[in-house]
Amino acid sequence: MQTHLPDYYQAWLDLANNLTLLIESRKLRDLVYKMPVLSPHLLSNHRELRLAHLTLGFISMGYVWQEGQHAPAETLPKALALPYWTVSRRLGLPPILTYADSVLANWKLKDPTREMEIGNMDLIFSFPGGESCKGFFIVSMLVEMAASLGIRGALEVMHAKKASDCIGVQNGLNKITQSLKKMMERFKLMHNHVEPAAFHGTFRIFVSGWRDNPMLPRGLLYEGVSNEPILLSGGSAAQSSSIQCFDALLGIQHEDEAGAFLTCMRDYMPPAHRQLIEAVSVSPSLRDFILSASSSDLCQVYNSCVSALVELRNYHLNIVAKYVIVPGNKARSVGCPFRGVGTSLNNTGTGGSNLMAFLKSVRNTTKKALI
């Protein structure tokens, strides 16, 4: 991944590269006030724009949440807000740290000649939370990498379905199933690399947004951009393009609040990802194709695929219980909330969803797709 911007933007990189220290010493906000308003006009290509979005996203989250849940900043200063807004418009992303930033675009190899495995990977930018912050983002990134075979499988299914090629559809679905199982294996690495108290008590607040968040009920004012506060969701797995792509292909239609929330989360994905999901969503139904083919083999392969997605969602529920619900209940029972998240996000996702109810709803809807 790209880690350098033109020298003109050194003020941004100096803050982002020292973010944890500046947050912990309570110096970040003072330094942001002194920062010049830089124009994004020297960012010449997509990679530079993505790195600038990541950089400004990390600084903004640090700025807003430096003082924890009791004193979030309600205004993002112009030196951050204006270039962040402009870069976001050029990329088609919102001006907040998204999953596509912190997970997909926030890693580098320690040794570029070696494999992409957890011991050879590091973050470009980090928040307080030490190894647990690093573990969370890198394990999430490895889960997404494991999805790449499934995305190729999904495209194969689309082409084969168009040609009424049942064997081609079967092969593509097998790739998605394989991919979902690999994603589950990677997800299990979370236990070795992320510590629940550090995740819940220190790190999690820094990926929290300002929509449906009791800590910032009116949203965040972007100085020099808007006269009214703006409501935006924090990064979450609901912004995973790969999972939403698999849902769209398999005909899993989430309804009511869960469906509306997932559709809204597409606005936080890179435009090309969003367009792929929408193209898959409007293509002729795969379930209808399978039902009309009257092939028990094809039904079985489809059901295996859906079951693998149900298992992944079940596992996500267990992870959330371990890393969010249990530590949150402990903090409440001792009457001493952590400095960071405290009790405000105990049952709420960083994207603003009612966490367990949302995850159970999407899991149950996935089960209903079985033939």
C-alpha positions, -999 to +999 in steps of 0.1 A: +000+000+000+011+036-006+024+053+026+037+086+012+021+118+001+037+148-016+058+169+009+032+197+009+010+174+031+037+166+057+016+184+084-011+157+079+013+128+080+032+141+111-001+140+130-014+107+117+020+089+122+021+100+159-017+097+165-017+073+195+009+094+214-009+127+206-042+113+217-029+098+250-010+131+258-041+151+249-021+172+224-038+163+192-066+190+193-041+218+200-020+208+171-050+205+147-059+241+157-024+252+145-025+232+113-027+252+080-056+247+056-040+227+028-056+223-006-060+188-020-051+199-055-016+183-055-031+148-049-027+135-084-040+099-085-064+074-069-038+060-045-028+094-032-064+103-027-072+071-008-041+077+015-052+113+021-087+101+030-072+075+054-049+101+069-076+127+074-100+101+087-076+089+114-068+125+125-105+134+125-115+104+147-087+111+171-097+148+172-134+140+179-128+113+205-095+125+222-113+132+255-134+100+255-172+098+257-178+127+280-163+155+259-165+146+222-157+175+198-188+189+182-170+208+154-143+196+131-119+225+124-117+239+089-080+227+085-094+191+087-130+195+075-124+214+042-097+192+026-114+161+040-147+171+023-130+178-010-110+145-010-142+126-001-161+142-030-134+132-055-134+096-042-172+093-039-167+084-002-182+102+029-159+124+051-156+099+079-133+069+085-149+040+067-143+002+067-128+007+032-102+031+049-093+015+082-094-022+070-089-023+032-064+006+028-045+007+062-019-021+059+016-025+047+041-054+045+071-054+068+091-073+042+076-069+007+094-101-005+075-122+020+039-135+021+008-116+032+004-132+066-003-116+100+034-117+112+045-098+081+018-071+082+016-038+099-008-009+100-001+024+083-019+044+111-032+032+145-053+043+174-048+038+212-052+001+220-018-012+210-016-047+196-054-051+199-060-022+175-034-036+151-049-072+155-085-060+149-077-041+116-053-067+102-075-098+110-104-079+094-082-072+064-072-109+061-109-119+063-116-096+034-087-110+014-101-145+019-133-132+002-115-125-031-120-160-044-157-157-036-160-125-056-145-143-086-169-172-079-198-147-079-189-133-113-186-169-126-221-176-113-234-145-130-219-154-164-229-191-162-265-182-152-268-160-182-257-189-204-280-214-185-248-234-176-257-253-145-222-268-141-207-233-143-231-220-116-222-250-094-185-243-098-189-206-090-210-214-059-184-239-047-158-211-049-180-189-027-185-216-002-147-223-001-141-186+003-167-182+032-150-211+051-116-195+046-131-162+059-143-180+090-108-195+096-092-160+093-119-146+116-108-170+144-074-152+145-092-124+163-090-144+196-052-145+194-047-109+184-074-088+201-079-085+238-116-078+248-109-051+275-086-032+252-110-034+222-141-023+242-125+000+267-098+018+247-100+014+209-136+010+199-147+046+205-122+058+178-142+040+151-175+054+163-195+077+141-220+105+147-253+091+135-276+074+160-249+080+186-260+093+220-226+108+225-230+131+195-268+132+190-268+162+166-239+149+145-207+168+137-203+203+123-177+204+095-163+240+097-161+258+064-183+231+047-218+233+062-236+255+087-255+225+101-241+193+118-237+163+095-248+128+106-225+099+095-221+063+107-188+049+119-170+021+101-184-014+107-185-048+091-219-038+076-198-018+052-181-050+039-186-050+001-179-087-002-206-099+023-232-076+007-222-090-027-227-126-016-261-116-001-271-100-034-261-130-054-277-156-032-310-136-031-308-129+006-331-099+011-329-083+045-361-064+054-372-036+076-346-018+097-318-043+090-323-040+052-325-002+053-293+000+074-274-023+051-286-004+020-275+028+037-240+013+044-234+010+006-229+048+006-198+041+027-182+018+001-160+028-028-183+036-058-170+006-079-179-018-050-213-003-047-219-005-084-210-042-084-235-050-056-262-030-073-255-048-106-257-082-089-289-071-070-308-063-102-297-094-122-322-122-127-327-142-095-302-171-089-327-188-066-354-188-093-328-202-118-319-230-094-355-239-086-364-240-123-334-262-131-348-290-109-313-303-101-308-317-066-270-313-070-274-276-078-298-271-048-274-289-025-244-267-037-266-235-032-276-246+003-240-254+013-231-218+002-260-203+022-251-225+053-215-213+052-227-177+053-251-185+082-221-200+101-200-169+094-228-147+108-233-170+138-196-167+145-198-129+142-225-129+169-202-149+192-173-124+186-196-094+193-207-111+226-171-116+236-157-082+226-186-058+231-215-072+253-195-090+280-169-062+286-197-036+285-217-055+311-186-059+333-179-021+331-214-013+340-215-038+370-184-023+386-198+012+381-166+023+366-169+027+328-137+027+307-123+061+298-132+056+262-165+040+252-179+037+287-215+025+286-228+045+257-220+020+230-225-012+250-254-025+228-248-003+197-226-010+167-201+016+156-222+021+126-251+030+148-272-002+147-287-020+177-260-046+176-273-080+187-308-075+173-293-064+139-269-094+137-296-119+147-320-105+121-294-108+093-285-143+104-321-154+105-329-139+071-299-157+057-312-190+070-346-184+054-329-184+019-322-222+022-341-242-004 
